[in-house]
Amino acid sequence: MTEGNFVDYVKMYVCSGNGGKGSVHLHREKYITKGGPDGGDGGRGGHVIVRGKANLWTLLHLKFKRHTRAGHGEHGSSGRSSGADGEDVYIDVPLGTVIRDTETNQILFEITEDGEERILAEGGKGGLGNWHFKSSTNQTPRYAQPGIPLEEKYVTMELKVLADVGLVGFPNAGKSTLLSVITSAKPKIADYEFTTLKPNLGIVKYRDFQTFVMADIPGIIEGAAEGKGLGHYFLRHIERNSILLFLIPADAKDIKKQYDILLDELRRYNPEMLDKERIIAISKSDLLDDELQAELKKELDNELPIPYLFISSVAQKGIKELKDLLWKMLNN
């Protein structure tokens, strides 16, 4: 999927259908001059329903479909005939989509399972026909219920990528290169900051045909929690990852300090992110000779509070060990 085809934020107007009116009808037939009330009920208005689809990865298909309307219920008729229900309209979304009320910013619901269906705008109930209102004291009621009106609202759909492992790091730390090596994904790779502007997903093949999903998130900069750089645009994608893989280049001036800055940005955006399992990969370690790596390892053993390992995407160094460690953490 090309970068321009990844859409993770869409605003829409949705409108359900009106309920049909109940019928006011008195039965008339040859030789039956006073057959009594027989007006049928109105049909239900159509719902607007959001449905989860596991084979969707983006909201691209909704980008230019900003208005969605369901069908109106038909009116009741004679002979106690009910009107037809209005046609329901389905909006298919990828798993991990959050639906908010645009005006209040309140979260209405989240779609996280394949085939999950939630009513976004409920169709109006059809009105009752006049035969419901007959009684011993009112045998020919000449009134019926109107249908309940439609429901309309403006909603915002946000996709938070569902992945097992999320790559976290500063711009140009080698995240896209790692994703291209460890999966079949083909992200854009270049030697300037913010090459990645949209999340990239890749499937990591493990032993015995087992797989897990890895997400390359655009680089974090200091102040991202306040909206600097790409700010909240990509931080929300990290919320759904099971494991956070911090990628810090071996030529960084202070590896521990970089890790602390990244962790602090996550904490300020959403403190719950610190509950996730974390691991550090020291990338571009092909720049280090054995002596330098041993010296750095001794230093990091005392400084880093979580597991770490040295990798090089270009030299394919430590990639197998990284897969093993990630798989072990995911299955614990």
VEXSE-924560 format. One record per residue (C-alpha): residue number from 1; chain; x, y, z. Coordinates in nm, 4 decimals. Layout:
N
NUM, A, X, Y, Z
...
END
This chain:
332
1, A, 0.0000, 0.0000, 0.0000
2, A, 0.1422, 0.3373, -0.0966
3, A, 0.1789, 0.6122, 0.1612
4, A, -0.0923, 0.8269, 0.0005
5, A, -0.3434, 0.5426, 0.0223
6, A, -0.3211, 0.5137, 0.3989
7, A, -0.6135, 0.7100, 0.5443
8, A, -0.6690, 0.6903, 0.9203
9, A, -0.8968, 0.9895, 0.9868
10, A, -1.2359, 1.0564, 0.8281
11, A, -1.5309, 1.2837, 0.9162
12, A, -1.8777, 1.1774, 0.8038
13, A, -2.2441, 1.2769, 0.8181
14, A, -2.4759, 0.9813, 0.8860
15, A, -2.8550, 0.9768, 0.8755
16, A, -3.0916, 0.6908, 0.9551
17, A, -3.4412, 0.6513, 0.8067
18, A, -3.7756, 0.7842, 0.9278
19, A, -4.0245, 0.5354, 1.0670
20, A, -4.3329, 0.4893, 0.8474
21, A, -4.6725, 0.6233, 0.9576
22, A, -4.9367, 0.3888, 1.0894
23, A, -5.2458, 0.3642, 0.8676
24, A, -5.5902, 0.4995, 0.9555
25, A, -5.8245, 0.2677, 0.7643
26, A, -6.1680, 0.1187, 0.8250
27, A, -6.2477, -0.2143, 0.6638
28, A, -6.5113, -0.1880, 0.3912
29, A, -6.6294, -0.4787, 0.1789
30, A, -6.9441, -0.5830, -0.0021
31, A, -7.1996, -0.6917, 0.2596
32, A, -6.9578, -0.5695, 0.5348
33, A, -7.0298, -0.2023, 0.5822
34, A, -6.8713, -0.1675, 0.9218
35, A, -6.5762, -0.4018, 0.9336
36, A, -6.3861, -0.2056, 1.1965
37, A, -6.0347, -0.0569, 1.1913
38, A, -5.7667, -0.2461, 0.9974
39, A, -5.4889, 0.0105, 0.9415
40, A, -5.1440, -0.1519, 0.9427
41, A, -4.8235, -0.0420, 1.1167
42, A, -4.5509, 0.1682, 0.9575
43, A, -4.2161, 0.0088, 0.8780
44, A, -3.8990, 0.0762, 1.0763
45, A, -3.6533, 0.3270, 0.9343
46, A, -3.3191, 0.1891, 0.8191
47, A, -3.0201, 0.1838, 1.0576
48, A, -2.6693, 0.3049, 0.9785
49, A, -2.4496, 0.0195, 1.1025
50, A, -2.0719, 0.0113, 1.1435
51, A, -1.9197, -0.3317, 1.0737
52, A, -1.5650, -0.4549, 1.1411
53, A, -1.3707, -0.6127, 0.8535
54, A, -1.0398, -0.7883, 0.9192
55, A, -0.9281, -0.7557, 0.5560
56, A, -0.9370, -0.3741, 0.5661
57, A, -0.6273, -0.1800, 0.6754
58, A, -0.7297, 0.1788, 0.6050
59, A, -1.0279, 0.4176, 0.5842
60, A, -0.9398, 0.5075, 0.2245
61, A, -1.2726, 0.3741, 0.0890
62, A, -1.4581, 0.6297, 0.3071
63, A, -1.2412, 0.9285, 0.2176
64, A, -1.4795, 1.0605, -0.0505
65, A, -1.8011, 0.9140, 0.0896
66, A, -1.8831, 1.1819, 0.3425
67, A, -2.2644, 1.1370, 0.3510
68, A, -2.4415, 0.8117, 0.4363
69, A, -2.8205, 0.7805, 0.4483
70, A, -3.0379, 0.4793, 0.5282
71, A, -3.3810, 0.4136, 0.3719
72, A, -3.7115, 0.5376, 0.5164
73, A, -3.9744, 0.2946, 0.6465
74, A, -4.2883, 0.2698, 0.4341
75, A, -4.6326, 0.3645, 0.5666
76, A, -4.8824, 0.1030, 0.6817
77, A, -5.1824, 0.0184, 0.4645
78, A, -5.5231, -0.1474, 0.4870
79, A, -5.5795, -0.5079, 0.5853
80, A, -5.3378, -0.4692, 0.8753
81, A, -5.0533, -0.4659, 0.6230
82, A, -4.7320, -0.3335, 0.7731
83, A, -4.5072, -0.1066, 0.5709
84, A, -4.1680, -0.2400, 0.4597
85, A, -3.8680, -0.1589, 0.6774
86, A, -3.6211, 0.0944, 0.5428
87, A, -3.2951, -0.0433, 0.3995
88, A, -3.0073, -0.0639, 0.6484
89, A, -2.6742, 0.0821, 0.5381
90, A, -2.3440, -0.0771, 0.6441
91, A, -2.0163, 0.1112, 0.6838
92, A, -1.7234, -0.1338, 0.6783
93, A, -1.4187, -0.0267, 0.8785
94, A, -1.0844, -0.1875, 0.9699
95, A, -1.0353, -0.3324, 1.3167
96, A, -0.9109, -0.0724, 1.5631
97, A, -1.1425, 0.2049, 1.4420
98, A, -1.2707, 0.4485, 1.7056
99, A, -1.5956, 0.6347, 1.6315
100, A, -1.6470, 0.9734, 1.7997
101, A, -1.9267, 1.2290, 1.8008
102, A, -1.7662, 1.5195, 1.6118
103, A, -1.9506, 1.7900, 1.8076
104, A, -1.8828, 1.6588, 2.1608
105, A, -1.5665, 1.4551, 2.0845
106, A, -1.7200, 1.1757, 2.2949
107, A, -1.6204, 0.8203, 2.2005
108, A, -1.9348, 0.6356, 2.0891
109, A, -1.7730, 0.2924, 2.0476
110, A, -1.4727, 0.1055, 1.9083
111, A, -1.4646, -0.1763, 1.6552
112, A, -1.2064, -0.4409, 1.7447
113, A, -1.3449, -0.7750, 1.6153
114, A, -1.4088, -0.9112, 1.2672
115, A, -1.7818, -0.9074, 1.1891
116, A, -1.8658, -0.6913, 1.4921
117, A, -2.1680, -0.4708, 1.4200
118, A, -2.2721, -0.1546, 1.6080
119, A, -2.5651, 0.0747, 1.5255
120, A, -2.4346, 0.4263, 1.4638
121, A, -2.7669, 0.5941, 1.3796
122, A, -3.0855, 0.4115, 1.4765
123, A, -3.3778, 0.4107, 1.2357
124, A, -3.7077, 0.5551, 1.3592
125, A, -3.9665, 0.3070, 1.4853
126, A, -4.2762, 0.2691, 1.2680
127, A, -4.6067, 0.4059, 1.4012
128, A, -4.8903, 0.1755, 1.5070
129, A, -5.1976, 0.1498, 1.2821
130, A, -5.5447, 0.2359, 1.4079
131, A, -5.6469, -0.1266, 1.4662
132, A, -5.4246, -0.1228, 1.7783
133, A, -5.6459, 0.1435, 1.9360
134, A, -5.9879, -0.0154, 1.9067
135, A, -6.1709, -0.0834, 2.2323
136, A, -6.5183, -0.1523, 2.3607
137, A, -6.5767, 0.2210, 2.3995
138, A, -6.4023, 0.3306, 2.0786
139, A, -6.4698, 0.0749, 1.8087
140, A, -6.3731, 0.2937, 1.5116
141, A, -6.0593, 0.4913, 1.6086
142, A, -5.9714, 0.7379, 1.3362
143, A, -5.6139, 0.8025, 1.4416
144, A, -5.2790, 0.6218, 1.4269
145, A, -4.9247, 0.6882, 1.5385
146, A, -4.6795, 0.8788, 1.3210
147, A, -4.3390, 0.7177, 1.2729
148, A, -4.0472, 0.8212, 1.4946
149, A, -3.8182, 1.0654, 1.3101
150, A, -3.4729, 0.9773, 1.1785
151, A, -3.1488, 1.0245, 1.3696
152, A, -2.8627, 1.2234, 1.2202
153, A, -2.5165, 1.3054, 1.3461
154, A, -2.1665, 1.4058, 1.2429
155, A, -1.9053, 1.1489, 1.3394
156, A, -1.5276, 1.1228, 1.3245
157, A, -1.3635, 0.7879, 1.2534
158, A, -1.0062, 0.7352, 1.3721
159, A, -0.8042, 0.4262, 1.2958
160, A, -0.5614, 0.3134, 1.5637
161, A, -0.3418, 0.0512, 1.4034
162, A, -0.3758, -0.2952, 1.5569
163, A, -0.0311, -0.4532, 1.5615
164, A, 0.1549, -0.6919, 1.7904
165, A, 0.4763, -0.4884, 1.7868
166, A, 0.5101, -0.1137, 1.7391
167, A, 0.8429, 0.0465, 1.6418
168, A, 0.9152, 0.3573, 1.8480
169, A, 1.2083, 0.5882, 1.7842
170, A, 1.3348, 0.9256, 1.6731
171, A, 1.3256, 1.0154, 1.3025
172, A, 1.5917, 0.8378, 1.0963
173, A, 1.6576, 0.5693, 1.3603
174, A, 1.6232, 0.2903, 1.1008
175, A, 1.2650, 0.1800, 1.1732
176, A, 1.1579, 0.1572, 0.8079
177, A, 1.4776, -0.0277, 0.7164
178, A, 1.4161, -0.2830, 0.9923
179, A, 1.0547, -0.3310, 0.8789
180, A, 1.1670, -0.3877, 0.5181
181, A, 1.4193, -0.6508, 0.6320
182, A, 1.2085, -0.8357, 0.8895
183, A, 0.8839, -0.8355, 0.6810
184, A, 0.7775, -0.8174, 0.3159
185, A, 0.6653, -0.4554, 0.3543
186, A, 0.8206, -0.1959, 0.1228
187, A, 0.8190, 0.1327, 0.3183
188, A, 0.9827, 0.4457, 0.1798
189, A, 1.3447, 0.4631, 0.3001
190, A, 1.5720, 0.7690, 0.2778
191, A, 1.8428, 0.9430, 0.4812
192, A, 1.6315, 1.2406, 0.5937
193, A, 1.3972, 1.2881, 0.8871
194, A, 1.0241, 1.2143, 0.8590
195, A, 1.0636, 0.9938, 0.5526
196, A, 0.7749, 0.7956, 0.7029
197, A, 0.4615, 1.0101, 0.7253
198, A, 0.2038, 0.7311, 0.7661
199, A, 0.2225, 0.4039, 0.9645
200, A, 0.3410, 0.0992, 0.7709
201, A, 0.2367, -0.2539, 0.8626
202, A, 0.4269, -0.5722, 0.7910
203, A, 0.3794, -0.9392, 0.8752
204, A, 0.6811, -1.1048, 1.0366
205, A, 0.7162, -1.4710, 0.9404
206, A, 0.8344, -1.6877, 1.2268
207, A, 0.9027, -2.0600, 1.2566
208, A, 0.6397, -2.3239, 1.1668
209, A, 0.4369, -2.0792, 0.9538
210, A, 0.3579, -1.8631, 1.2558
211, A, 0.3372, -1.4857, 1.2133
212, A, 0.2952, -1.1603, 1.4006
213, A, 0.2297, -0.8025, 1.2870
214, A, 0.4798, -0.5167, 1.3198
215, A, 0.3987, -0.1474, 1.2710
216, A, 0.6474, 0.1217, 1.1696
217, A, 0.5228, 0.4451, 1.3304
218, A, 0.6500, 0.7876, 1.2105
219, A, 0.9378, 0.9165, 1.4234
220, A, 0.8785, 1.0846, 1.7571
221, A, 1.0432, 1.4163, 1.8436
222, A, 1.0700, 1.5861, 2.1798
223, A, 0.7407, 1.7678, 2.2445
224, A, 0.5321, 1.5274, 2.0322
225, A, 0.2782, 1.4876, 2.3150
226, A, 0.1999, 1.8596, 2.2768
227, A, 0.1567, 1.8185, 1.9019
228, A, 0.5068, 1.9069, 1.7787
229, A, 0.6283, 1.7364, 1.4637
230, A, 0.3493, 1.4995, 1.3641
231, A, 0.2307, 1.4997, 1.7267
232, A, -0.0939, 1.3196, 1.8051
233, A, -0.1249, 1.2160, 1.4421
234, A, 0.0850, 0.9048, 1.5024
235, A, 0.1024, 0.8671, 1.8818
236, A, -0.2506, 0.7221, 1.8806
237, A, -0.1279, 0.4312, 1.6671
238, A, 0.1079, 0.3180, 1.9432
239, A, -0.1830, 0.2762, 2.1893
240, A, -0.2930, -0.0551, 2.0353
241, A, 0.0464, -0.2290, 2.0135
242, A, 0.1098, -0.5187, 2.2523
243, A, 0.4872, -0.4647, 2.2660
244, A, 0.6840, -0.1446, 2.2110
245, A, 1.0177, -0.1944, 2.0362
246, A, 1.2346, 0.1131, 2.0954
247, A, 1.4842, 0.1607, 1.8148
248, A, 1.7886, 0.3719, 1.9050
249, A, 2.0899, 0.4002, 1.6712
250, A, 2.4295, 0.2892, 1.7995
251, A, 2.5846, 0.6242, 1.7015
252, A, 2.3485, 0.8188, 1.9330
253, A, 2.5311, 1.0450, 2.1799
254, A, 2.3403, 0.9098, 2.4812
255, A, 2.1291, 0.5950, 2.4322
256, A, 1.9781, 0.6052, 2.7820
257, A, 1.8789, 0.9715, 2.7411
258, A, 1.7097, 0.9027, 2.4065
259, A, 1.5133, 0.6170, 2.5617
260, A, 1.4059, 0.8403, 2.8528
261, A, 1.2845, 1.1148, 2.6149
262, A, 1.0838, 0.8674, 2.4073
263, A, 0.9326, 0.7114, 2.7198
264, A, 0.8437, 1.0525, 2.8611
265, A, 0.6585, 1.1517, 2.5406
266, A, 0.4513, 0.8333, 2.5619
267, A, 0.3795, 0.8931, 2.9306
268, A, 0.2645, 1.2507, 2.8690
269, A, 0.0381, 1.1427, 2.5836
270, A, -0.1160, 0.8452, 2.7672
271, A, 0.0291, 0.7086, 3.0955
272, A, -0.1279, 0.3678, 3.0255
273, A, 0.1311, 0.3139, 2.7520
274, A, 0.3929, 0.2553, 3.0220
275, A, 0.2083, -0.0650, 3.1185
276, A, 0.3073, -0.2263, 2.7876
277, A, 0.6056, -0.4578, 2.7572
278, A, 0.9113, -0.2805, 2.6194
279, A, 1.2369, -0.3802, 2.4562
280, A, 1.5254, -0.1767, 2.3119
281, A, 1.7063, -0.2581, 1.9879
282, A, 2.0360, -0.0765, 1.9309
283, A, 2.0252, -0.0315, 1.5525
284, A, 2.3112, 0.0355, 1.3082
285, A, 2.5387, -0.1734, 1.5332
286, A, 2.7476, -0.2687, 1.2274
287, A, 2.9154, 0.0689, 1.2914
288, A, 3.0661, -0.0755, 1.6111
289, A, 3.3627, -0.3095, 1.6264
290, A, 3.3679, -0.5878, 1.8878
291, A, 3.5672, -0.3816, 2.1377
292, A, 3.3346, -0.0792, 2.1164
293, A, 3.0253, -0.2997, 2.1428
294, A, 3.1606, -0.4762, 2.4524
295, A, 3.2369, -0.1398, 2.6134
296, A, 2.8901, -0.0053, 2.5300
297, A, 2.7253, -0.3251, 2.6580
298, A, 2.8977, -0.2912, 2.9945
299, A, 2.7711, 0.0675, 3.0180
300, A, 2.4129, -0.0184, 2.9139
301, A, 2.3862, -0.3145, 3.1544
302, A, 2.3944, -0.0632, 3.4406
303, A, 2.1765, 0.2038, 3.2757
304, A, 1.8908, 0.0351, 3.0884
305, A, 1.6034, -0.1074, 3.2979
306, A, 1.4616, -0.3303, 3.0209
307, A, 1.5986, -0.5992, 2.7827
308, A, 1.8060, -0.4773, 2.4887
309, A, 2.0057, -0.6247, 2.2022
310, A, 2.2310, -0.5063, 1.9216
311, A, 2.0997, -0.5338, 1.5648
312, A, 2.1902, -0.4233, 1.2142
313, A, 1.9233, -0.4355, 0.9442
314, A, 2.1791, -0.3854, 0.6659
315, A, 2.4204, -0.6535, 0.7896
316, A, 2.1337, -0.8828, 0.9060
317, A, 2.2956, -0.8877, 1.2494
318, A, 2.0812, -0.9892, 1.5483
319, A, 1.7604, -1.0128, 1.3417
320, A, 1.6971, -1.3798, 1.4268
321, A, 1.7564, -1.3124, 1.7979
322, A, 1.5165, -1.0154, 1.7823
323, A, 1.2411, -1.2308, 1.6278
324, A, 1.2930, -1.4975, 1.8953
325, A, 1.2728, -1.2451, 2.1783
326, A, 0.9611, -1.0739, 2.0376
327, A, 0.7852, -1.4068, 1.9841
328, A, 0.8694, -1.5177, 2.3380
329, A, 0.7340, -1.1890, 2.4823
330, A, 0.4148, -1.2066, 2.2730
331, A, 0.3403, -1.5599, 2.3864
332, A, 0.4072, -1.4997, 2.7536
END
